[in-house]
Amino acid sequence: MMKISESTLVHTEVGPKVPTESKDPEATVKKGLSKKAKDNLAGYLFISPWIIGFLGLTMGYCSVWLQVLLITILPQK
């Protein structure tokens, strides 16, 4: 800062701000997911409807088949 007069202070900066190194080790920790984690998450989200549908249909058909089988094997009283 340059002092022009007693009542006026002028601050001049030239160029972009350069971040200074912090002594705090947690200040340099990146927030958020890494690129690999983002890619994995996108893959899981892409395939999840297929997995849910496959498991739902498989379990649905198996449960219906099991009920029919049990009704035919075990006589009702």
N, C-alpha and C positions, 0 to 999 in steps of 0.2 A: 504494500500500500504506500502510496505517495501522499504526503501531506502538502496540500496546496495552500490552505490557510487554516487558521485554528478552528473554524466552524465547518469546513468542507473536507471530506475525505474521498478520494477517488481510488477505486480498485480496478486494475486492468489485468485481464488474463488474455494470453495469446495461445491459440491452439486448443486441441481437445484436452479434456481432463484425463489424466493418467491415474489409475487407481494406485494407491500406495499399499505396500504390504502391511498387513495387520499382524500384531503380535498374538492375537486371539486365534488358536488353531481351529475353532469351530466356524470362524468367519469364512474360511475357504471351502467349506463343505458344500457340495452342489445339492440343490433341492430337486426333488422329482425323480422320475424313473430314468434309467439308462436306456440307450438305444436298443440293446438286446432285450431288456425287460419290456419295452414298448412293442417290439416285434413279436415277442412271445404272447403278450396280452392280445394283440390284434389277431394272432393265429387262433388262440383259444376262443375268442369272441366269434371268429368266422366259422369255426367248426362246431360250436356249442349247439346250434339248432339241430344239426344232424345227429349229434350224440343224444340229445334230449329226445328227439323223435324216435331214434332207433331203440333206446332203452324203454321209452314209453310204450311203443308198439309191441316190443318183445315181451315186456312184463304184462301188458294187457292181454295178448294172445295166450301167453302161458297161464295166466290166472283163469281165463275163460276155459281153456282146455283142461286145467286141473279141476275146476268145479264140475265140468261135464263128466270127467273121469271118476271123480269121487261120487257123484250122484249115481252113476251106472254101477259102480263097484259096491258101494255101501247102500243097502236097502233102507228106505225110510221106515221108521216105526210108526 
